[in-house]
Amino acid sequence: MLRALDIRDMLIIDRLELMFQPGLNVLTGETGAGKSILLDSLGFVLGWRGRAELVRQGADQGEVVAEFELAQDHPAQAVLEEAGIPVSETLILRRVNTRDGRKTAWVNDRRCSGDVLRRLSETLVELHGQHDDRGLLNPRGHRDLLDSFAGLDQQRARVRVAWSDLSKARKALSLAEAEIAEAKAEEDFLRHAVAELDELDPQSGEEAELDSRRRLMQGAERLRQDVTRAHAALGADKAEGDIGDALRWLEGVQDGADGHLEAPILALERTLTELGEAVEGIERCLDALSFNPHDLEQVEERLFAIRALGRKHGVAPDELGSFAQDLRARLATVDAGAEHLNDLTKAVTQAEQAYNQEADALGAARREAAGRLDRAVMTELAPLKMERAVFQTDVSASDPGPDGHDSVAFTVATNPGAPAGPIGKIASGGELSRFLLALKVCLRRDDAGLTMIFDEIDRGVGGATADAVGRRLASLAEGGQILVVTHSPQVAALGAHHWRVEKRVVDESTLSTVVPLEGAARVDEVARMLAGDTITEEARGAARALLL
């Protein structure tokens, strides 16, 4: 709940420190005293969109600090953790607005964005009033409010899972249909290209191998002549024979050379061994260089065919194999298209059935809950002097979506026989205030850590009706915290804590301040609200009677 609000140099407030309490907190004051400025300042620190010019005339910047006390497991803690901000039992929001319009915010001394402030504000404060388009008057939120009243979180979760499954199935079918349509449009090309590639059957690395063989064949004649000469020079009739003769001569006289020929003989033996290996290698080369001229034609024909096919399809020769696999896969899509589409269509049908089953169950639960909510609101309207009004929650069919296929709208008829219509358009100011209060009593969350603000929700009512409004507000504040800006003495008298907002002139500047009221000061304020500017003893007596 909101513990403290510190405002500096905002609009007509120079410095203001407020300490709020649990229960019903009422703020009163004459029209124009600055009550709305307090709400504007609180909305500013919470990141709400509001007035553009907030800095007090003559000041360089305005600043608002709000301190909240968080209960254990308060929803705000999850927002803080997600934003990487330290979590504690005390939450301090601080926001500065400079004269040139720059806004800077801190949460527990950590810089943060306006988006983080707004997400925190949704867990901290609810604002209700005649111009509350963020809450009960917004038809887009009525379905969520009904679901919250009925406790339908688990059923909604199941519907969302079913909708997600259905969306995925529809997307898969749509993609398959597009792929098959595209493949069918090029079916003739695919069949011709696959047949052409299958017939040639190019292999990875084959182009480089063929090119190497081609170059070898083209230079083979010149190479063969030189290699043949080398083979003759090293053969048995030349070097090999001469070295063999030399070895035999040396071995014949080795015994008489006293060991001097041992090393040369070993060297010649090694030379003969290596020379033999060289001759064998040369002979293998000669065999490789021996080819039929027709072989060159075949190599060139296949090499040129592979290169031409690569240019035709715009791929490298080594990629023709993988390219052929891609074409075969696209052709298989066409061939298996009917069966695949049939399977996907069945999957969509099954997903639709599952979704409709869950959505129908959710819709039935909503319609049952709508009746209970209507009866609860009507029960609350009677003490508010609106027993002849009719409140109805309309649950109608709408386009399917992740939250089901129902549309929910709160409608009212203020007089018997009068046509029902949207709550924000049919009810007058005072009636609207009471409808909103009755709805809030019925839709109240269990979260006692939420501060609710009612901005002149009692406008247009008085007497016993205003007293009933005040008693409903007091009841709603039990175990929680409510701030109410009011002009009703009956409502003000029921507050547990009372502040008066007033204006004063200092050095020809108008400033707004807030004064806590107790005892005689509170009696006088309630008397002023009853009697006007001139407070009589009779008004004070009436005020004391209200405050009892």
C-alpha positions as CSV (number, residue, x, y, z in Angstrom):
1,M,0.0,0.0,0.0
2,L,1.0,3.6,-0.4
3,R,2.8,4.9,2.6
4,A,4.2,8.3,1.6
5,L,4.1,10.8,-1.2
6,D,6.7,13.6,-1.4
7,I,6.0,16.3,-4.1
8,R,8.3,19.1,-4.9
9,D,7.8,21.9,-7.5
10,M,4.9,20.3,-9.3
11,L,2.2,22.7,-10.8
12,I,1.2,24.8,-7.8
13,I,2.8,22.6,-5.1
14,D,6.2,23.8,-3.9
15,R,6.8,21.1,-1.2
16,L,4.4,18.6,0.2
17,E,4.9,15.5,2.3
18,L,2.0,13.1,2.9
19,M,2.0,10.0,5.1
20,F,-1.0,7.7,4.2
21,Q,-2.5,5.0,6.3
22,P,-4.3,1.7,5.8
23,G,-8.1,1.9,5.5
24,L,-10.2,4.8,4.0
25,N,-8.2,8.0,3.4
26,V,-10.3,10.9,2.3
27,L,-9.1,14.2,0.7
28,T,-11.5,17.1,0.7
29,G,-11.3,20.8,-0.2
30,E,-12.9,23.5,-2.3
31,T,-13.1,23.2,-6.0
32,G,-9.8,24.2,-7.6
33,A,-7.8,23.8,-4.4
34,G,-5.5,21.2,-6.0
35,K,-7.0,17.8,-5.3
36,S,-6.5,16.7,-8.9
37,I,-2.9,17.9,-8.7
38,L,-2.2,15.2,-6.1
39,L,-3.6,12.6,-8.4
40,D,-1.6,14.0,-11.3
41,S,1.6,13.9,-9.3
42,L,0.9,10.3,-8.2
43,G,0.1,9.4,-11.8
44,F,3.4,11.0,-12.9
45,V,5.6,9.0,-10.5
46,L,3.7,5.8,-11.6
47,G,4.4,6.5,-15.2
48,W,0.8,7.3,-16.3
49,R,0.2,9.6,-19.2
50,G,-1.1,12.9,-18.0
51,R,-0.4,16.6,-18.3
52,A,2.5,17.7,-20.4
53,E,3.5,20.8,-18.3
54,L,4.0,19.7,-14.7
55,V,7.0,21.8,-13.4
56,R,6.0,24.7,-11.1
57,Q,6.5,28.1,-12.6
58,G,10.0,29.4,-11.7
59,A,11.4,26.0,-10.8
60,D,14.1,24.1,-12.9
61,Q,12.5,20.7,-12.3
62,G,9.7,18.9,-10.5
63,E,10.1,15.7,-8.5
64,V,7.7,13.2,-7.0
65,V,8.7,10.3,-4.6
66,A,6.3,7.6,-3.7
67,E,6.9,5.0,-1.0
68,F,5.0,1.7,-1.1
69,E,4.9,-1.1,1.4
70,L,4.9,-4.5,-0.3
71,A,3.4,-7.6,1.3
72,Q,5.0,-10.9,1.0
73,D,4.7,-12.3,-2.6
74,H,3.3,-9.0,-3.8
75,P,3.0,-9.0,-7.7
76,A,5.3,-6.0,-7.9
77,Q,8.2,-8.2,-6.8
78,A,8.0,-10.3,-9.9
79,V,8.2,-7.1,-12.0
80,L,11.2,-5.9,-10.0
81,E,13.0,-9.3,-10.5
82,E,12.4,-9.3,-14.2
83,A,13.8,-5.7,-14.5
84,G,16.8,-6.6,-12.4
85,I,15.9,-4.3,-9.5
86,P,16.5,-5.2,-5.9
87,V,13.4,-6.5,-4.1
88,S,12.6,-5.5,-0.6
89,E,9.6,-4.9,1.6
90,T,9.8,-1.2,0.8
91,L,9.4,0.1,-2.8
92,I,10.5,3.7,-3.5
93,L,9.6,5.3,-6.8
94,R,11.2,8.6,-7.8
95,R,10.7,10.5,-11.0
96,V,12.0,13.9,-12.1
97,N,10.6,16.2,-14.8
98,T,12.9,19.0,-16.0
99,R,11.7,22.3,-17.4
100,D,12.6,21.2,-21.0
101,G,10.4,18.1,-20.6
102,R,12.9,15.4,-19.9
103,K,11.7,12.7,-17.5
104,T,14.0,10.4,-15.5
105,A,12.8,7.7,-13.2
106,W,14.4,5.6,-10.4
107,V,13.1,2.5,-8.6
108,N,14.9,1.7,-5.4
109,D,17.7,3.9,-6.6
110,R,18.0,2.1,-9.9
111,R,17.4,4.0,-13.2
112,C,14.4,2.5,-15.0
113,S,12.1,3.1,-18.0
114,G,8.6,4.5,-18.1
115,D,7.5,1.0,-19.2
116,V,8.8,-0.5,-15.9
117,L,6.9,2.2,-13.9
118,R,3.7,1.5,-15.7
119,R,4.0,-2.3,-15.2
120,L,4.7,-1.7,-11.5
121,S,1.7,0.7,-11.3
122,E,-0.7,-2.0,-12.5
123,T,0.2,-4.0,-9.4
124,L,0.2,-1.1,-7.0
125,V,-2.7,1.3,-7.7
126,E,-6.2,1.2,-9.3
127,L,-7.9,4.5,-10.3
128,H,-11.6,4.7,-10.5
129,G,-13.7,7.7,-11.5
130,Q,-16.2,9.0,-14.0
131,H,-13.5,9.3,-16.6
132,D,-11.8,6.0,-15.8
133,D,-11.2,4.6,-19.3
134,R,-8.5,2.4,-18.0
135,G,-10.7,0.2,-15.9
136,L,-14.3,-0.6,-15.4
137,L,-15.6,1.7,-18.2
138,N,-13.3,0.1,-20.8
139,P,-15.3,-2.6,-22.6
140,R,-12.1,-4.3,-23.8
141,G,-11.4,-5.2,-20.1
142,H,-14.9,-6.5,-19.2
143,R,-14.1,-10.1,-20.3
144,D,-11.0,-10.1,-18.1
145,L,-13.0,-8.8,-15.2
146,L,-15.6,-11.4,-15.5
147,D,-13.0,-14.2,-15.8
148,S,-11.3,-12.8,-12.7
149,F,-14.6,-12.8,-10.8
150,A,-15.3,-16.4,-11.8
151,G,-11.8,-17.7,-11.2
152,L,-11.4,-19.0,-14.8
153,D,-7.6,-18.7,-15.0
154,Q,-7.1,-22.5,-15.6
155,Q,-9.8,-22.7,-18.2
156,R,-8.4,-19.7,-20.1
157,A,-4.9,-21.3,-20.0
158,R,-6.3,-24.5,-21.6
159,V,-8.0,-22.4,-24.3
160,R,-4.8,-20.6,-25.0
161,V,-2.9,-23.8,-25.4
162,A,-5.6,-25.1,-27.7
163,W,-5.5,-21.9,-29.7
164,S,-1.8,-22.1,-30.0
165,D,-2.0,-25.7,-31.3
166,L,-4.7,-24.7,-33.8
167,S,-2.6,-21.7,-35.0
168,K,0.4,-24.0,-35.5
169,A,-1.7,-26.5,-37.4
170,R,-3.2,-23.9,-39.7
171,K,0.3,-22.4,-40.3
172,A,1.7,-25.8,-41.2
173,L,-1.2,-26.4,-43.6
174,S,-0.8,-23.0,-45.2
175,L,2.9,-23.4,-45.7
176,A,2.4,-26.8,-47.2
177,E,-0.2,-25.6,-49.6
178,A,2.0,-22.7,-50.7
179,E,5.0,-25.1,-51.2
180,I,2.9,-27.6,-53.2
181,A,1.4,-24.9,-55.3
182,E,4.9,-23.5,-56.1
183,A,6.2,-26.9,-56.8
184,K,3.4,-27.8,-59.1
185,A,4.0,-24.6,-61.1
186,E,7.5,-25.8,-61.9
187,E,6.7,-29.6,-62.1
188,D,7.7,-30.0,-65.7
189,F,11.0,-28.2,-65.1
190,L,11.7,-30.3,-62.0
191,R,11.0,-33.6,-63.8
192,H,13.2,-32.7,-66.8
193,A,16.0,-31.3,-64.6
194,V,16.0,-34.4,-62.2
195,A,16.1,-36.7,-65.2
196,E,19.0,-34.8,-66.8
197,L,20.9,-34.8,-63.5
198,D,20.2,-38.4,-62.8
199,E,21.4,-39.4,-66.3
200,L,24.7,-37.5,-65.9
201,D,25.1,-38.3,-62.2
202,P,27.8,-35.8,-61.4
203,Q,29.9,-36.6,-58.3
204,S,31.6,-34.3,-55.9
205,G,35.2,-33.6,-57.0
206,E,34.7,-35.2,-60.4
207,E,35.1,-32.0,-62.3
208,A,38.6,-31.3,-60.8
209,E,39.6,-35.0,-61.4
210,L,38.4,-34.9,-65.1
211,D,40.2,-31.6,-65.6
212,S,43.4,-33.1,-64.3
213,R,43.1,-36.2,-66.5
214,R,42.4,-34.0,-69.5
215,R,45.5,-31.9,-69.0
216,L,47.6,-35.0,-68.4
217,M,46.3,-36.6,-71.7
218,Q,46.8,-33.4,-73.7
219,G,50.5,-33.2,-72.6
220,A,51.1,-37.0,-72.6
221,E,52.9,-37.3,-76.0
222,R,55.6,-34.8,-75.1
223,L,55.9,-36.2,-71.6
224,R,56.1,-39.8,-72.8
225,Q,59.1,-39.0,-75.1
226,D,61.1,-37.6,-72.2
227,V,60.1,-40.2,-69.7
228,T,61.0,-43.0,-72.2
229,R,64.5,-41.5,-72.7
230,A,64.9,-41.3,-69.0
231,H,63.8,-45.0,-68.7
232,A,66.3,-46.0,-71.4
233,A,69.1,-44.1,-69.7
234,L,68.4,-45.8,-66.3
235,G,67.6,-49.3,-67.6
236,A,69.7,-52.5,-67.7
237,D,71.4,-51.4,-70.9
238,K,72.6,-48.1,-69.4
239,A,73.0,-46.9,-65.9
240,E,71.6,-49.9,-64.1
241,G,73.8,-52.2,-66.2
242,D,77.0,-50.1,-65.7
243,I,76.5,-49.9,-62.0
244,G,75.9,-53.6,-61.9
245,D,79.2,-54.3,-63.8
246,A,81.1,-51.9,-61.5
247,L,79.7,-53.7,-58.4
248,R,80.7,-57.1,-59.7
249,W,84.3,-55.9,-60.5
250,L,84.7,-54.4,-57.1
251,E,83.3,-57.5,-55.3
252,G,85.9,-59.5,-57.2
253,V,88.8,-57.7,-55.8
254,Q,87.3,-56.8,-52.4
255,D,89.3,-59.4,-50.4
256,G,92.6,-57.9,-51.5
257,A,91.8,-54.3,-50.8
258,D,92.1,-54.6,-47.1
259,G,88.5,-53.3,-46.4
260,H,88.9,-50.1,-48.4
261,L,86.2,-51.2,-50.9
262,E,83.6,-52.2,-48.2
263,A,81.9,-48.8,-48.0
264,P,81.8,-48.2,-51.8
265,I,80.3,-51.6,-52.4
266,L,77.5,-50.9,-49.8
267,A,76.8,-47.6,-51.4
268,L,76.5,-49.1,-54.9
269,E,74.1,-51.8,-53.5
270,R,71.9,-49.0,-52.1
271,T,72.1,-47.2,-55.4
272,L,71.0,-50.2,-57.3
273,T,68.0,-50.7,-55.0
274,E,66.8,-47.1,-55.3
275,L,67.5,-47.1,-59.0
276,G,65.3,-50.1,-59.3
277,E,62.5,-48.3,-57.5
278,A,62.9,-45.3,-59.7
279,V,62.7,-47.4,-62.9
280,E,59.5,-49.1,-61.6
281,G,58.0,-45.7,-60.9
282,I,58.9,-44.5,-64.4
283,E,57.4,-47.6,-65.9
284,R,54.1,-46.9,-64.0
285,C,54.1,-43.4,-65.4
286,L,54.6,-44.7,-68.9
287,D,51.6,-47.0,-68.4
288,A,49.6,-44.0,-67.3
289,L,50.7,-42.0,-70.3
290,S,49.6,-44.8,-72.6
291,F,45.9,-44.1,-73.6
292,N,43.6,-44.4,-76.4
293,P,42.9,-41.0,-78.1
294,H,39.2,-41.9,-77.8
295,D,39.7,-41.7,-74.0
296,L,40.6,-38.0,-74.2
297,E,37.4,-37.4,-76.2
298,Q,35.3,-39.1,-73.5
299,V,37.0,-37.2,-70.7
300,E,36.5,-33.9,-72.4
301,E,32.9,-34.7,-73.3
302,R,32.0,-35.5,-69.7
303,L,33.9,-32.5,-68.3
304,F,32.2,-30.1,-70.7
305,A,28.8,-31.7,-69.9
306,I,29.2,-31.2,-66.2
307,R,30.4,-27.6,-66.6
308,A,27.5,-26.8,-69.0
309,L,25.0,-28.3,-66.6
310,G,26.4,-26.2,-63.7
311,R,26.2,-23.0,-65.8
312,K,22.6,-23.9,-66.8
313,H,21.4,-24.2,-63.2
314,G,23.7,-21.5,-61.8
315,V,25.6,-23.7,-59.4
316,A,29.2,-24.8,-59.1
317,P,30.0,-28.2,-60.7
318,D,30.8,-29.7,-57.3
319,E,27.3,-28.6,-56.0
320,L,25.3,-30.4,-58.7
321,G,24.9,-33.5,-56.6
322,S,23.3,-31.6,-53.6
323,F,21.3,-29.4,-56.1
324,A,19.9,-32.6,-57.6
325,Q,18.9,-33.7,-54.1
326,D,17.0,-30.5,-53.5
327,L,15.2,-30.8,-56.8
328,R,14.2,-34.4,-55.9
329,A,12.9,-33.2,-52.6
330,R,10.7,-30.6,-54.3
331,L,9.5,-33.1,-56.8
332,A,8.7,-35.5,-53.9
333,T,6.6,-32.7,-52.4
334,V,4.5,-32.7,-55.5
335,D,4.2,-36.5,-55.7
336,A,3.3,-36.8,-52.0
337,G,1.3,-33.5,-51.9
338,A,-2.2,-34.9,-51.8
339,E,-1.5,-37.3,-49.0
340,H,0.5,-34.7,-47.0
341,L,-2.2,-32.1,-47.4
342,N,-4.8,-34.6,-46.3
343,D,-2.8,-35.4,-43.1
344,L,-2.4,-31.7,-42.3
345,T,-6.1,-31.0,-43.0
346,K,-7.0,-33.7,-40.5
347,A,-4.6,-32.2,-38.0
348,V,-6.3,-28.8,-38.4
349,T,-9.8,-30.3,-38.0
350,Q,-8.7,-32.1,-34.8
351,A,-7.1,-28.9,-33.4
352,E,-10.3,-27.0,-34.2
353,Q,-12.4,-29.6,-32.4
354,A,-10.1,-29.4,-29.4
355,Y,-10.2,-25.6,-29.4
356,N,-14.0,-25.4,-29.8
357,Q,-14.4,-27.9,-27.0
358,E,-12.3,-25.9,-24.6
359,A,-13.7,-22.5,-25.8
360,D,-17.3,-23.8,-25.5
361,A,-16.6,-24.9,-21.9
362,L,-15.1,-21.5,-21.1
363,G,-18.1,-19.7,-22.7
364,A,-20.5,-21.8,-20.6
365,A,-18.6,-21.0,-17.5
366,R,-18.6,-17.3,-18.4
367,R,-22.4,-17.3,-19.0
368,E,-22.9,-19.0,-15.6
369,A,-20.6,-16.5,-13.9
370,A,-22.3,-13.6,-15.7
371,G,-25.6,-14.5,-13.9
372,R,-23.8,-14.6,-10.5
373,L,-22.1,-11.3,-11.2
374,D,-25.4,-9.7,-12.2
375,R,-27.1,-10.9,-9.0
376,A,-24.1,-9.7,-6.9
377,V,-24.1,-6.2,-8.5
378,M,-27.9,-5.9,-8.1
379,T,-27.5,-6.7,-4.4
380,E,-25.0,-3.9,-4.0
381,L,-27.1,-1.4,-6.0
382,A,-30.0,-1.6,-3.5
383,P,-28.3,0.1,-0.6
384,L,-27.0,2.7,-3.1
385,K,-30.6,3.7,-3.8
386,M,-30.6,2.1,-7.3
387,E,-32.9,-0.9,-6.6
388,R,-34.9,-0.1,-9.8
389,A,-31.8,-0.1,-12.0
390,V,-30.8,-3.2,-13.9
391,F,-27.2,-4.4,-14.4
392,Q,-26.6,-7.1,-17.0
393,T,-23.4,-8.9,-18.2
394,D,-23.9,-9.7,-21.9
395,V,-21.8,-12.7,-23.1
396,S,-22.1,-12.9,-26.9
397,A,-20.3,-14.7,-29.7
398,S,-17.2,-13.1,-31.2
399,D,-14.3,-14.0,-33.5
400,P,-12.3,-16.9,-32.1
401,G,-9.0,-16.0,-30.4
402,P,-6.6,-17.1,-27.7
403,D,-9.1,-16.2,-24.9
404,G,-12.1,-18.0,-26.5
405,H,-14.9,-16.9,-28.8
406,D,-16.9,-14.8,-26.4
407,S,-17.4,-11.0,-26.2
408,V,-18.3,-9.6,-22.7
409,A,-19.9,-6.2,-22.1
410,F,-21.4,-4.7,-19.0
411,T,-24.8,-3.0,-19.8
412,V,-27.2,-1.1,-17.6
413,A,-30.8,0.2,-17.7
414,T,-31.3,2.9,-15.1
415,N,-35.1,2.7,-15.1
416,P,-37.6,-0.1,-15.5
417,G,-38.6,-0.6,-19.2
418,A,-35.7,1.6,-20.4
419,P,-33.4,0.1,-23.0
420,A,-30.1,-1.3,-21.8
421,G,-26.8,0.0,-23.1
422,P,-23.1,0.4,-22.4
423,I,-22.5,1.3,-18.8
424,G,-20.4,4.4,-19.8
425,K,-23.1,5.8,-22.1
426,I,-26.4,5.1,-20.3
427,A,-25.7,6.1,-16.7
428,S,-25.6,9.7,-15.5
429,G,-22.7,11.0,-13.4
430,G,-24.2,10.0,-10.1
431,E,-25.6,6.7,-11.3
432,L,-22.3,5.9,-13.0
433,S,-20.4,6.5,-9.8
434,R,-22.7,4.0,-7.9
435,F,-22.5,1.4,-10.7
436,L,-18.7,1.6,-10.6
437,L,-18.7,1.3,-6.8
438,A,-21.0,-1.7,-6.9
439,L,-19.0,-3.4,-9.6
440,K,-15.7,-2.7,-7.7
441,V,-17.2,-4.2,-4.5
442,C,-18.1,-7.4,-6.4
443,L,-14.9,-7.6,-8.5
444,R,-12.5,-6.7,-5.7
445,R,-9.3,-8.6,-5.9
446,D,-8.1,-10.6,-2.9
447,D,-4.8,-8.7,-3.0
448,A,-4.8,-6.4,0.0
449,G,-1.6,-4.7,-1.2
450,L,-3.4,-2.8,-3.9
451,T,-4.2,0.8,-3.3
452,M,-7.5,1.9,-4.8
453,I,-8.2,5.5,-5.7
454,F,-11.7,6.9,-6.2
455,D,-11.7,10.3,-7.8
456,E,-15.0,12.0,-6.9
457,I,-16.9,8.8,-7.4
458,D,-19.7,10.2,-5.2
459,R,-20.3,13.2,-7.5
460,G,-24.0,13.8,-8.1
461,V,-25.3,12.0,-5.1
462,G,-26.2,13.2,-1.6
463,G,-28.1,12.4,1.6
464,A,-28.7,8.7,2.3
465,T,-27.2,7.7,-1.1
466,A,-24.0,9.5,-0.3
467,D,-24.0,7.8,3.1
468,A,-24.4,4.4,1.4
469,V,-21.6,5.2,-1.0
470,G,-19.4,6.1,2.0
471,R,-20.2,2.9,3.9
472,R,-19.4,0.8,0.8
473,L,-16.1,2.6,0.5
474,A,-15.3,2.0,4.1
475,S,-16.3,-1.6,3.8
476,L,-14.1,-2.0,0.7
477,A,-11.2,-0.4,2.6
478,E,-11.2,-3.0,5.4
479,G,-7.9,-4.8,5.3
480,G,-6.6,-2.6,2.5
481,Q,-6.2,1.0,1.5
482,I,-8.5,3.4,-0.4
483,L,-7.9,7.0,-1.2
484,V,-11.0,8.9,-2.1
485,V,-11.3,12.5,-3.4
486,T,-14.7,13.7,-2.3
487,H,-17.0,16.6,-2.0
488,S,-19.5,14.6,0.0
489,P,-19.6,15.3,3.8
490,Q,-21.2,11.9,4.3
491,V,-18.3,10.1,2.6
492,A,-15.7,12.3,4.3
493,A,-17.1,11.6,7.7
494,L,-16.7,7.9,7.2
495,G,-13.0,8.2,6.5
496,A,-10.4,6.7,8.9
497,H,-8.0,9.4,7.9
498,H,-8.8,12.9,6.6
499,W,-6.8,15.6,4.7
500,R,-7.9,19.0,3.5
501,V,-6.4,20.3,0.3
502,E,-6.3,24.1,0.3
503,K,-4.7,27.0,-1.6
504,R,-2.7,29.9,-0.1
505,V,-0.9,32.9,-1.7
506,V,2.8,33.4,-0.9
507,D,4.7,36.3,-2.4
508,E,2.0,36.7,-5.0
509,S,2.2,33.1,-6.0
510,T,-0.6,30.6,-5.5
511,L,0.4,27.4,-3.8
512,S,-1.5,24.3,-2.8
513,T,-0.9,22.4,0.4
514,V,-2.5,19.5,2.3
515,V,-3.4,19.6,6.0
516,P,-4.2,16.6,8.1
517,L,-7.4,17.0,10.0
518,E,-8.3,15.7,13.5
519,G,-10.7,16.8,16.2
520,A,-12.3,20.2,15.8
521,A,-10.5,20.9,12.5
522,R,-12.1,17.9,11.0
523,V,-15.5,18.9,12.4
524,D,-15.1,22.3,10.8
525,E,-14.2,20.8,7.5
526,V,-17.2,18.5,7.4
527,A,-19.4,21.4,8.5
528,R,-18.0,23.5,5.7
529,M,-18.9,20.8,3.3
530,L,-22.4,20.8,4.7
531,A,-23.0,24.5,5.0
532,G,-20.6,26.3,2.6
533,D,-18.3,29.2,3.5
534,T,-20.2,30.3,6.6
535,I,-19.9,27.6,9.2
536,T,-22.7,27.7,11.8
537,E,-23.1,25.9,15.1
538,E,-25.9,24.0,13.5
539,A,-23.6,22.8,10.7
540,R,-21.0,21.8,13.4
541,G,-23.6,19.8,15.2
542,A,-24.6,18.1,12.0
543,A,-20.9,17.4,11.3
544,R,-20.4,15.9,14.8
545,A,-23.5,13.7,14.2
546,L,-22.0,12.4,10.9
547,L,-18.6,11.8,12.6
548,L,-20.0,9.7,15.4
